[in-house]
Amino acid sequence: MIERRSHDRATIGELLDGMAAWPHPERVAAGLHQGDLGWHLRFEDGAIQDDAFVGWWDDRTLLAVGLVEGALGRFSIRPGHDRDPDLGEHVARLCRELPADSEVYVELRAETATRRILVGEGWTLDPDPWVALHADLDGWSPAVALDGALVVEADEAVADRVSVQRAGFENSTFTEEAWGRMSGGPGYRRDLDIVLVADGNPVSIATAWWAGEGATAILEPVATHGDHRGRGWAVRAVTALVTRLRDLGASGVTVCTPLDYVGAIATYRAAGLHEVEHLRSLVRPSSA
């Protein structure tokens, strides 16, 4: 019997442990990753809506996970259960509950039963695609050298970690307090959150999220300070981080970015990732 359960900061570890027990897919692209949950913990409790973290359980077995943020729902289904119509309807029920006074976006893999159900109800494809880039780490080797840049773990340079992210993303609200909340979560690893320093200046940051040995990690986020762009620092930061993932035993690494972010795509390609899939969310128009 499938049971829907809500989780919070105190119990989100149950979701991460449940996902870690899933069979590892060949690669991760569309769909929710453990790292997406960990990254979301940067927000204050008051900014994380009720029922933001949802699990669908069959007794002690986790079958699906959802992350809800306003009018966006992101979901991951346990491998082997993608086409289960009963589970698909349970997840679709939550999608229908998303606010009706705005456009609603849902991220799911194309083969899931939930996606087929929603398309049958009139949901359509988002016209603005994203692209997933991936590197299989068996046989991967760095394409660039660090060239004297220093790699510092973020917990040794929190102010620099935060300042680079704020300078790298327009309208960023990231703070040292947000970093503290994120780094205090159960999915965070200090060795996978780095700052690249060149000539004494923090120039780029990159964070990866672990999913277990033999599984695919994700990058979220990667940024270069605006004063240091165009010099390959992000490529070097990604390379340093992917090297750590390979040495830890990750099978691969994936990152997703809007298809029109040509600079970001060029960075990931230069670090040895390759485009593997174009991704489109499902959209339900506003009924207002």
N, C-alpha and C positions, 0 to 999 in steps of 0.2 A: 504494500500500500504506500503510495507516494505522499509524503508530508512536506509542506512548505514551511520553512523555518526562517525567521529573521535573525540576523547576527549583528553584533556591534563591535566596537574596538576590543572589548574584553573577550569576545568569543570568535573573532575572525580567524584565529589560529585553527579552529575546527575546519573551516573551509579550505585553508591552505594545506592542512594535513590530508584532507579528503582528496583534493586535486592532485597532491603529490603521489597518491596511491593509484591514480588512474594509469592505464596503459599509455605509454608515451607515443604521441603521434609522430609521424615522420618529420613534420615541421609545424610551426605555429604561424598562422597568418591572421585570418579573421577569427573573431571570438575572443573571449576574455582569458587573460593569463593571470597567474598568481601575482605577477608584478603590477598589474593594473590595480589590484586590490591594495597592495602595499603602497603604491604611489598615491592612492586616494586618501590614505590616512594622514597626509600632510595637512588636511583641513581640520579646523576646530570641530569639536563634537557638535556645536550648534549649527555648523555649516554643512554637516553630513545629515541628509534628510532621514527621517524614519524609514525603515525597510530599505536602506541603501544597499545592504549586503544580504542577499537572499540565497538560501540553499534548498534544493529539493532532495529529500532523503528517502530512501527505502530502508527503514530501521537504521543501521549504522553505515549504510553505503550511500555515498554522495553521488547523485545522478546528474545534477546540473547546478550551475551557479549563476547568479545575476548581480550586476552592479548597476544601480539606478541613480542617475543624477539629473534631476529635473525632468526634462522631456527626452532624455537619452537613456536607453536601456542597452546594456551590453551583456552578452550571455555566452556561456561555454557549456557544452554537453559532454558527459562522459563518453569517451570513444566506445563505439559499439552500440550506443543508445541514440544515435543521431536521428534515426528514422522511427523511433518508438512513438506511435500516435498518442498514447496516453500521456507520456511525458511531454510530448509536443504541445498538447492541449493545456497542460498545467502551466507551461512557460508562456504560452499565448495568452492565457488569462491575465497574467501580470502585465503583458504588453498592452492589453486593452485597458488596463487601469491607469496607464500613464496619462498625464493631463490632457484634456480634450480641447483646451482653449489655445493651444499652440501646435505647431508641427511637431510630430513625435518621430524620433529616429531610433531604430533598433539594429544592433550589430549582431549577426549570427552567421554561421557558416551556411553556404548555399544549400547543402544537402540535408539540413535539419528539417524535421517534421514541422516545427514551429514556423519556419520560414514559409513552407508550402501552405500552411494554414492561413497565415497572414496575407500572402499573395492572393489566395482565394477569397479573402475578405476585402480586397481592393487596395491593399498597401502596394506602393510602387517603389522603384529603385531610385535612390538618390542620384541626381545628375552629376554630382561632384565626386569622382572616385578618389580613393586612396590607393597607394601601392605598397605591397609588402616586399621587403628585401631580406634576403636570407643568406647565411653562409653555413654550409656543412663543415664542422670543425675537424673532421677526420681528414687529415692531409692539408688543412688550411695552414698557411704560413704568412707572417706579416709582409705586407706589400711596401711598407715604408719603415724607416728607422726613426727613433725618437729624436735624433740629432741634438743631443744634449739637453732636451727638455726634461724637467724633473716631474715625476709622478708622485703626488701627495694624496694620501687618503683623506677624505673630506672631514672626518672627525678631528683631524689635526689642523684643519684650516676652514672652519665653518664659515667665517665671515667671507673668505674668498669664494668658497663654494656658492654661497648665496649671491654675492655681488655679480659673479659671472653669469649666473642664471638670470638675474634681473636685467642685466645689460644685454643678454642674448635674446630675450623674448620681449616683444613689445607688450606693454601693459601687464607685465608679470607682477604678481602680488606675493611671490615667494619671500619668506622671511626666515630668520634664524629659528624662530619659534616653530614655523612650519617644518623646517628641516628636523628639528628635535622630535616633533610628532611622527614624522615619516621614519626617522632612524630608530625610533623606539618601538616600531611595529615588528611583528613576528617574522615578516618576510624579508627584512632588511639585512644586508651583509655589508659590513664596513669595508671589506676588501674589494667590493664592486661599486664603490662610489668614490670617484677620483677627481682630482683637480690637476690640470697640467700647468706647470709654471715654467716660463721662459724668461731669461734675463731678469729674474726677480719678480716678474709680473704674472698673476694668474690669468691665463689666456683662454682656457677651455675647460669644460666639465663634461663628465659622462657618468651615467648610472646604469647599471644592469641589474636584472632581477633573476635570481636563481630559481630553477624548477626541479632541481635534483640531478644527480649524476645520470648521464645518458638521455637527458631531456633537453629541450630547447629553451634557452634564456631569451629575454627581450631587453632592448635598450629603451630607457625612458627615465629622464630626458637626456639629450645631448645639446650643448650650447657652446658658442664661442662669443667672447666679449666683442662688442661692436668695434672697439678700437683695434682689434687684432685679427679681423677677418681677412680672408684671401691669402693666408700664409700657410694653410694646411694644418693648423693646430687641431681642428676638430678631427681630421683624419688620424692624426697621431693619438689623440685621446681615445678614439674608438678602437684603434689598433691595440693600444695598451690594455684596454678593457677586454677585448675579444681574446687577446693572448692569455689573460688570467682565466677567462671562461674555459678556453681549451685546456689549460693546465689543470683546472679543477675537474674536468671530465664531462663538461656539457657536450651534447651531441651537435648542437647548432646554436645560432643566434639569429633573431629576427627583429626587424624594426619596421614600423608602419608610418607613412607620412603622406600628406596630400600629394596627388599626382602633379600638381602645378608648383610644388616646392622644388624647383630644379636644382637649387644650390645644395639642399639637404641630400637629394638623391645622388648628386655627384660626389658628395662626401662619402656616403656609404659605399658607393661603387668603388671609390678609390681605396677604401679599407678592405675590399675583397668580398663585399656582399653583392648579391645579384637579384634582380627583379624576378619574383616568382609568381606574383598574383596581383591582379587589380581587384580592389574591394569596393563594394557598394552597399551602403546601409539600406534598410527598408524605411520608407517614409509614409506616415499617415498624415494627410493634410489636416489643418485645424478645422474644427467644426464651429468655431466662433463666427 
